[in-house]
Amino acid sequence: MKLNIKQMNYEEAKQISKWIYKEPYSIYSMDESENCIKELLNGYYYSALDIENNLVGYYCFGEAAQVPAGNQFGAYDLKDITDIGLGIKPNLCGQGLGEKFFNSGLNFARNKLSAKKFRLTVANFNQRAIKVYQRVGFKKVYSFESISEFGKIEFGVMILY
């Protein structure tokens, strides 16, 4: 998968803010709000475009990739690790693109952000994503629960050294 990964712009943020994922992945859906768009433009989000310049997904790094509730459990105490988050356009999910898409983001972070070690946080029910992360070499090191409008969700923290 050949991707052009670049700092997100307003039009891309606006598109992503409209993405709706099917159950049980609806916790990853956006809400089209100005706050959502503003977050996507905070400097930590990068657009992923295919060779025809179509938006296929995004990556985020640093604090933007963390689940805030994890801080109270010490999930992010190690500071020499780059947090990564990602999202693939909903209609492309489940088509076997995850591993290549994820590796593109990791390589971007290594080459452009000088990242060496990676950490990610994933909802434990998202077995589809967890399998991808494990194939890439991530290992689960921690779990915590978060309570939100979706109810109680258990998250796993995974690390790649």
KAKA-V900076 format. One record per residue. RES is the residue in one letter. OMEGA is omega as a letter, one per 20 degrees, with the letter a starting at -180 (NA if undefined). BURIAL is + if it has 24 or more other C-alpha atoms within 12 Angstrom, else -. D_FIRST is the distance of its C-alpha to the first C-alpha in Angstrom with 1 decimal. Layout:
res=RES omega=OMEGA burial=BURIAL d_first=D_FIRST
res=RES omega=OMEGA burial=BURIAL d_first=D_FIRST
//
This chain:
res=M omega=r burial=- d_first=0.0
res=K omega=a burial=- d_first=3.8
res=L omega=r burial=+ d_first=6.2
res=N omega=a burial=+ d_first=9.9
res=I omega=a burial=+ d_first=11.8
res=K omega=r burial=+ d_first=15.5
res=Q omega=a burial=+ d_first=18.7
res=M omega=r burial=+ d_first=19.2
res=N omega=a burial=+ d_first=21.7
res=Y omega=a burial=- d_first=24.3
res=E omega=r burial=- d_first=22.8
res=E omega=r burial=+ d_first=19.5
res=A omega=r burial=+ d_first=21.7
res=K omega=r burial=+ d_first=23.9
res=Q omega=a burial=+ d_first=21.1
res=I omega=a burial=+ d_first=19.9
res=S omega=a burial=+ d_first=23.6
res=K omega=a burial=- d_first=24.0
res=W omega=r burial=+ d_first=21.4
res=I omega=r burial=- d_first=23.3
res=Y omega=r burial=- d_first=22.1
res=K omega=r burial=- d_first=24.1
res=E omega=j burial=- d_first=26.4
res=P omega=a burial=- d_first=26.3
res=Y omega=a burial=+ d_first=23.5
res=S omega=r burial=- d_first=25.6
res=I omega=r burial=- d_first=26.3
res=Y omega=r burial=+ d_first=22.9
res=S omega=r burial=+ d_first=24.0
res=M omega=a burial=+ d_first=24.9
res=D omega=r burial=- d_first=28.3
res=E omega=a burial=- d_first=28.0
res=S omega=r burial=- d_first=30.6
res=E omega=r burial=- d_first=31.2
res=N omega=r burial=- d_first=31.0
res=C omega=r burial=- d_first=27.6
res=I omega=r burial=+ d_first=26.4
res=K omega=r burial=- d_first=28.4
res=E omega=a burial=+ d_first=26.7
res=L omega=a burial=+ d_first=23.2
res=L omega=a burial=+ d_first=24.7
res=N omega=r burial=- d_first=26.4
res=G omega=a burial=- d_first=24.2
res=Y omega=a burial=+ d_first=22.3
res=Y omega=a burial=+ d_first=19.5
res=Y omega=r burial=+ d_first=16.4
res=S omega=r burial=+ d_first=14.4
res=A omega=a burial=+ d_first=10.6
res=L omega=r burial=+ d_first=10.2
res=D omega=a burial=- d_first=7.9
res=I omega=r burial=- d_first=9.0
res=E omega=r burial=- d_first=12.1
res=N omega=r burial=- d_first=12.9
res=N omega=r burial=- d_first=12.8
res=L omega=a burial=+ d_first=13.1
res=V omega=a burial=+ d_first=10.8
res=G omega=r burial=+ d_first=12.2
res=Y omega=r burial=+ d_first=14.0
res=Y omega=r burial=+ d_first=15.0
res=C omega=a burial=+ d_first=18.6
res=F omega=r burial=+ d_first=20.4
res=G omega=a burial=+ d_first=24.1
res=E omega=r burial=+ d_first=26.7
res=A omega=a burial=+ d_first=24.6
res=A omega=a burial=+ d_first=22.6
res=Q omega=r burial=+ d_first=25.9
res=V omega=a burial=+ d_first=28.0
res=P omega=a burial=- d_first=31.4
res=A omega=a burial=- d_first=33.5
res=G omega=a burial=+ d_first=32.1
res=N omega=a burial=- d_first=34.1
res=Q omega=r burial=- d_first=37.4
res=F omega=r burial=- d_first=36.4
res=G omega=a burial=- d_first=35.3
res=A omega=a burial=+ d_first=31.7
res=Y omega=a burial=+ d_first=30.6
res=D omega=r burial=- d_first=33.5
res=L omega=a burial=- d_first=31.6
res=K omega=a burial=- d_first=30.7
res=D omega=a burial=- d_first=28.8
res=I omega=r burial=+ d_first=25.6
res=T omega=r burial=+ d_first=22.8
res=D omega=r burial=+ d_first=22.2
res=I omega=r burial=+ d_first=18.8
res=G omega=a burial=+ d_first=18.2
res=L omega=r burial=+ d_first=15.3
res=G omega=r burial=+ d_first=15.2
res=I omega=r burial=+ d_first=12.9
res=K omega=a burial=+ d_first=14.5
res=P omega=a burial=+ d_first=17.1
res=N omega=r burial=- d_first=16.4
res=L omega=a burial=- d_first=12.9
res=C omega=r burial=- d_first=14.5
res=G omega=a burial=- d_first=15.4
res=Q omega=r burial=- d_first=12.8
res=G omega=a burial=- d_first=11.3
res=L omega=a burial=+ d_first=8.1
res=G omega=a burial=+ d_first=10.1
res=E omega=r burial=+ d_first=9.7
res=K omega=r burial=- d_first=6.1
res=F omega=a burial=+ d_first=6.9
res=F omega=r burial=+ d_first=10.2
res=N omega=r burial=+ d_first=9.5
res=S omega=r burial=+ d_first=7.8
res=G omega=r burial=+ d_first=11.1
res=L omega=r burial=+ d_first=13.2
res=N omega=r burial=+ d_first=12.3
res=F omega=a burial=+ d_first=13.0
res=A omega=r burial=+ d_first=16.2
res=R omega=a burial=- d_first=17.2
res=N omega=a burial=- d_first=16.9
res=K omega=a burial=- d_first=18.2
res=L omega=a burial=- d_first=20.3
res=S omega=r burial=- d_first=21.6
res=A omega=r burial=+ d_first=21.0
res=K omega=r burial=- d_first=22.1
res=K omega=a burial=+ d_first=22.6
res=F omega=r burial=+ d_first=21.0
res=R omega=r burial=+ d_first=22.6
res=L omega=r burial=+ d_first=21.5
res=T omega=a burial=+ d_first=23.6
res=V omega=r burial=+ d_first=22.9
res=A omega=a burial=+ d_first=25.4
res=N omega=r burial=+ d_first=26.7
res=F omega=a burial=- d_first=26.5
res=N omega=a burial=- d_first=22.6
res=Q omega=r burial=- d_first=22.3
res=R omega=r burial=- d_first=19.0
res=A omega=a burial=+ d_first=17.5
res=I omega=r burial=+ d_first=20.0
res=K omega=r burial=- d_first=18.8
res=V omega=a burial=+ d_first=15.3
res=Y omega=r burial=+ d_first=17.0
res=Q omega=r burial=- d_first=19.4
res=R omega=r burial=- d_first=16.9
res=V omega=r burial=+ d_first=15.4
res=G omega=r burial=- d_first=19.1
res=F omega=r burial=+ d_first=20.6
res=K omega=r burial=+ d_first=24.2
res=K omega=a burial=+ d_first=26.3
res=V omega=a burial=- d_first=29.2
res=Y omega=r burial=+ d_first=30.8
res=S omega=r burial=+ d_first=31.4
res=F omega=r burial=+ d_first=33.1
res=E omega=r burial=+ d_first=34.1
res=S omega=r burial=+ d_first=33.8
res=I omega=a burial=- d_first=35.9
res=S omega=r burial=- d_first=34.7
res=E omega=r burial=- d_first=35.3
res=F omega=a burial=- d_first=33.2
res=G omega=a burial=- d_first=35.7
res=K omega=r burial=- d_first=35.3
res=I omega=r burial=+ d_first=31.8
res=E omega=r burial=- d_first=31.2
res=F omega=r burial=+ d_first=28.3
res=G omega=r burial=+ d_first=27.1
res=V omega=a burial=+ d_first=26.2
res=M omega=a burial=+ d_first=23.8
res=I omega=r burial=+ d_first=23.5
res=L omega=r burial=+ d_first=21.4
res=Y omega=NA burial=- d_first=23.6
//
